[in-house]
Amino acid sequence: MKKIISLILSVLIIIGFDSCKKQLDLLPTDSIDITKAFLSVDDLEKGLLGVYSANDQMNKIYIASILADETRLSNENRGQGQFTFKWQYSSSSGEVSAAYRQYYTMIDRIHRIQAASEDITPVGAAEISKKAKILAELKGLKGIAYYESLINIMPPGYDGSALGLAIVNQSCLTCTPARNTVAEVIAEIEKDLADAKAEPEIQPAPQDPIRLSKAAIAAYQARVALLKRDWTAAVTFATEAITNSGKTLSSGNTFVAYWSDLNESESIFKYRNQTSPTLLWRDANGDVFFEPSVKLKNLFDRTNDIRFSTYFSSAGSDTSIVDKYKGSSFGATINDLKIIRLAEMYLIRAEANAENNQLAQAASDLNTLRSKRITGYVNVNFATKTDAINAILDERMKELCFEGFRYYDLKRRSLPINRLLVDVQSTAWQTLPADDYRFTLPIPQDAIDANPNTVQNKGY
């Protein structure tokens, strides 16, 4: 399937002969002959799968862990990721700027398929329905692409007037759009997600979590609302995602098996992966590049919290291996990426309720989650909003570690990165203040060179 997708979406060279001059005429090698790539509704679906394939979040998972306080450098590290861990990156550093290229590529694919769809007439009711669903998914994926890129290059907190991404509405390799504001990009994301979710052909529950459902779209709407600090909307969308998902929080052996891809108990949206997330932090030969931080491990009840033994494994005298991705039937280290899990929606709703001073509701969601993970758990109550927010952020760090959240959680709440001294080899990279320019990741220098209207982020 991947070869078919790549064939459809790869660069096509169209060779034609001038009957008079007999000269070889080449169209630009970065153009696609839409009339040949997409001839039917089935072709549109193959193109759609190519868009899904571009939403690989391995790099997000990686940088969110090593930029923040989830990891510590191992003594076996031979230089892998050290510049990023030490916040010594620039506009030429691929690790921290990869999302910018990745998601504009994804958006360009979407525009090309949308343009091609205008010339394809479905035959019969089944094809009409199928085409409508494809176009709705494309809208939803465009909103997701803008969101996933924006959270990297926007400044900490939420400043709607700050520079965001350039909004593009067509595939145009020669266009030079200027950057829109964060608020404008958020409005575009919200529209795309709402339009996609409104399509009747999009099913409420994730029948197959590798494709968008109303639950998955609502989950992204909840993330956007949390980012822009619209707490009421965050509660509404998180609740919608929980309800429509048809999922329940897992515990015990079901939870352990979930991380070997043996069930879909909490998956609302996932990426069908064919590589090894585990190798983000260690080598195939067993060398460990990054260990779970002492700060992270200290948050767990090591005896009663099933997450501790599920997420970490031992090497020597301590749990120094990230073992959240345990392999699957596809391979000893191959795992799907859980882009949206049910647990995250409970935590979003808890945080938003806490911000609205609905402390009982916030505690209820936190207690529900913890009771599924911790044997003998005793419910808690919160006396203040501050207590609730701190507890929820700690729970997000525990529950969602190594899934691509920690750095972005600190950034959206304008909090510094504070690592324990034991987790660093120098105090120079122990603390990153919340107002440090490096919290706003750079735009790739080659993108700046190609588009004179693209303004680089401060500090780069």
N, C-alpha and C positions, 0 to 999 in steps of 0.2 A: 504493500500500500504506500509506504513512504517513497518508493521509487516512482510510483505513478504520480504522487503529489508533486515530487520534485520536478518531474518532467513537465507537468502542466505549468508550474509556477517559476521554472528556471528561465534563464535568458534564452530567447529564441533568435536565431539568425536567419533572416529571410533572404534567400538568394533568388534574384530574378534576372533574366536576360533581356536586354534591349534587342528587339528583333532587327533593328536597323544597324545599330552601332556594334552589336555583339559584345558589349562590354559588361563586365561583372558589376552589378549594382548591389551594395550591401546597405540594408537599413541599419540604424544604430544598434549596437549589440546589447544595449540596455533596454530595448523595447520588446514588447510582447505582441504578437499578432493575435489579438483577442478573438478574431473570427475563426481561428484555427484551434486555439487553446480551449475555448468554451463553445460547444455546439449544442448542448442539451442541459436539461436540469440536472442530470446525473453528473455532468462535468462541473456544474456550479457547486455541487456537493463535494466533489473531489477538491475543488479550490478551497472550499470552506475548511476542509480537514487540514489543508496546508496552512490556513490561518491559525487553527488550533495548535498546529505543530510549532508555530512561532512563539507561542506563549509559554516557553520553557522557563521556569523560574528557579533553575539551579543556581544561577549567579546571584539572584536576590537572596536566596537562602544562605549562600556563602558569605556575601558581604555583610548581611545583617548580623551574622554571628561574630565575624572577626573585627568589624568596626566597633562593635559595642563591648559589652562586658560578659558575654556568654562563654568566651574562650580564653585560653592562655597559651602562650608559646610553649611548645614541647622542646625538650633538649635534643630531640631527633630532627627538629626542623632544619632544613638545609637552605633556607631562604624563601620557601614557598609562602606567599602572602604576607611577608614581613613588612613590606612598605605600606600595605593597606592597614595592617594591624597597628602600625606605628603612626598612622594618619599622615604618611609621607607620600601623598599621591598628587598627581597633576592632571591637566587636561589631556595628557597623552597616556594616562594609565588606563588600560583596558578594563580592569576589574570594576572600577567605580563608574565608568562611563558607558559600559556595554549596553545598558538598558535603553539609552537614548537611541542608538542605532537599531537595536532589536525591535523596539516598539514602533518606530517610524517605518521599518520594513513591514511589520505586521499591518499597520494602517494603510500602507501603499497597496498591499495585497488585497485588502478589503475594498479599496476604491476601484481597483481593476476588475474585481469580480462583480461589484455593484454595476459598473459601467457595462460589462458584458451581459449582465442579466437583462438589460433593457431590450436586447435584440433576441431574447430567447422566449418563445411562447410555449407555455406548458400545455400538454395535451391531456385532457381529462381531469377529473376532480382530484385524483391522487397527486398528480404533478402540480396542480395549482396549490394544493396544501403544502407540498414539499418545498416549492419555491418560496412561498410565504415564510415558512419556517427558516429556511436558509437565510433569507434577507433579514429576518429578525435577529437571528444569531449573529450575523455580521455586524448589525448595529450594536448589539450588546458587547461583542468583542472589541469594537472600536472604543467604546466607553472604557472597557477594561484596559486597553492598551494605553490610552491617555492617562488613566489613573496610575498605572504601574510605572510609567515614565515620569509623571509629574512629581511623585513623592520623592524622587531622587534629586531633582534639580530645583525644587521650590525651597525657600528658606524655612527654618524651624518655626513651629507654631502655625498660626493661620493668619496670613496677611493677604487679603484678597487683592490688594493693589500691587503686590510684588510681581516680578516677572515669572511667568510660567512657561508653557510650551507654545510653539506656533501651531495654531489650528489650521489644518489643511483639509480641503474638501474635495480634492481630486488627486489623481496620480499625475504628478508634474515634476519631472526631473530637473527642469530649468527654472522653476519658480523659486523665489527668494523671500519667503514670508518672514515678517518680524514676529517676535515673541508676543503672545497675548498675555494678559494678566492671569494670575492664579484664579481669580473669581470667574473670569471668562472661560477658562479651561474647565473649571468645576461645573459651570452651567452647561457646557457642551457634554461633559460626562453624564450629568444628571439627565439630560434630554435623551442621549443615546440609550441609557439604561432603561429609562421609563418607556421609551418607544418600543424597545425590544420586549419588555415584560408585558406590554399591552397586547402583543400579538397573540390571538387565541391558539395558534398552533404550538406555542411554547407551553410545555406541560408544567404543572405546578411542582411536582416532585421530580427529583433526579432519577429517571428511569435508568439512565446510563450516565454516571457522573462525569464522564469525559466530555459530555455535551451540556450546554447551558439549559437550565430550567428556571422557572420563576423563582424558586427558592435560591438558586445561585445568584441570580440577578439581584434579588432583594438583599442578599448578603453583601454584595458589592455596594449597593445603595447604603447599607448600614455602615460600611467602611468609610464611604464618602462623607456621610453625615457626621461620623465620629471625627473625621479629619477637620471638617469645617465647624465643628463644635455645635452642631444642631442636635442637641441631646434628645429632644422629643422625637425628631425624625429617626435618630439612631435606634431608639427603643422600638418605634413602630416597625422599621424595616428588619431589625433583628428578630422581633417577634414573628413577623411574616415569614422570614427564612426558616425559623425553627418549626413553625406550624406547617408550612408547605413541604418541608423536607421529608416528613414522615419518619424521621430518625429519632432515636433515643440515645442518650449517653450510655456508653458501654462501661463494663467493669470486668475485673478478673481476667479469665482466660480469653474472653472475647476481645478485651482491650489489647492484650498481648498479641493475639493473632492478627488484629487489625494492622499492626505495624509490620507484619509479614505479608500484607495484602491478601489475607485469607478470608476477609469479609469487608463489607462496605458500611459497617455499622454507623460511622459518623461522617462519611464522605458526602459533601454536598456538591463539590466540584473538584476534579483532580486532573492531573496531567499524566497521560500514559507515557511513562518514561522507559527508556531502553539503556540507560546508563546508571552509574552507581553514585547515589548521593553520599554514601559513606566515604568515598574517595575524595570528597572535598576536604576532609580533615585528616586523612591518613593515606599512606601509599599501599599499593597492592601487595608489597612485600612485608607489610606489617608496621613499617615506620609510622609514627604518629607525628603529624605536623602541628596540629592544634588539639589541645585537651579541653574538656569541659572546665570552665573556670571554677575555682574554689568558691567564689561568690555565688555562682549558680547552684552548686551542689549543697552549699550550706542552707539553702532555702527549703530543702526537702526533709521530710521525716524518712530517713533511710530505711527504717524497719517496716513501716506501715504503708508508705505511699508506693503503690505499684509502679508509678512512673519512674522512680529512681532506678530500679532494676531493669525496667524496660528501655529506658533512654541511654543508660550508661553500662559499660562492662569493664572488667578489671584487666589491668596489665601491671604485674608486679604487686605492689602493696596497696594500690588505691584504684578507684574507678577513673581511669584516665583515657577512656575511649568513648567517643560519641557512637552509640550503638542503637540509635533510634530507628535507623533504616536497616533492618535485619536481613534483607534479601527476600526473595519470593520464588514462585515456581518458574519465573523467567531467568533466575540466576541467583547465585549466592549473595551478590551485593546489589542486585537490581530491584528498585522499588519505584512505584508510582509516587508522584508528588501530590500531597494533600493540599491543594490550593485553598480550599475552604472546608473547615471542619465544623461540626455542630458545636463543639466546645467553645470555639471562638465567638459564636453568636451569643452564647450565654454570658461570656465575658464582656462583649460589647454592650449588651443590655444592662449588665451590672454596673459598668462604668458610667453609662449615660444616666441611669437611674440615680447613681450616687451624685453625679453632677447636678441633678435636679432635686437633690436632698430627699429623694425617695429611698431612705436608707434601709428600710425593711425589705423592699423589693430587691435592692442591690444585694443584701445579705442572703436573701432567698436563692438567687441564682448562683452566688458563690458557694453556698452550702450544698446546693444540688450537685454542682460539679465535684466539689471536694469529696462528697459522700460516695461518689462512684469511684474515686481514686484511692481513698485513704481508709484503711481498715480501722474501725473503731472511732471514726471521726465524730467530733462533738460540734454541733452548730455554734456559730458565733453571731453576735450582734454588733452593730457599730454605733458608737456614741456621737461621732462627728463625720462629716464628709471627708475630711483629710484622712482619718483612719481607714475609711472605706476605700478611697482611691489608692492609698498606699498598698493595702492588702490586695486589691484587684490587679495592680501593676505587678506585684510580686507573683501573683497567680498566673498572669499572662507569661511572665518570664519562665515559670516552671512548666506550665502546660504546653506552651507554643515554642519552646526553645528549639533552635535549629530548624525552624520552619519559615524563617524570613520575616520576623516581626520585631525583634528587640531594638535594633537600631532605629527603626521607624517609629516605634512606640515612644522612645525617648525624644526623638526629633519632633513629633507632632505635639508633645506636651511641653516642649521647650525645657527639657531637663538635660543636665550634663551627663556625660559618660564618666562614671566613677568606678575604676577598677581597683580591686584590692592590691596592695603592694606585692603580695605573694603571687599574683597572677601576671605580673610584669617583670621584666628584667631591668627596667630603668624607670625612675619617676617621671622621665620625659614623656612617656606615653601612658601615664596612669590616669590622667584626667583631661577630658576635652570639654571646655566650658560650653554652655548652651548657646552662647552668642558667637562661638568660633566660626569663621567662614567655612571651615571644612565640613560642617554639618550640612552645608549645601553643596552637593556633589557637582563636579564640573561637566560642562558640555564638551564632547570630544573636539579636539583642536581641528581635526580634518573637517568637521561639520561647520566650524567657524570659518575656515578657509574657503569652503564651498559656498557659503551664504553670507555675504557681507552685512546682511540685515540681522544676523543672529548675534545678540550681545552675550558675551561670556559672563558667567557668574563672578562676583567679586572675589578677589584673592588669587585667581588663576591666570 
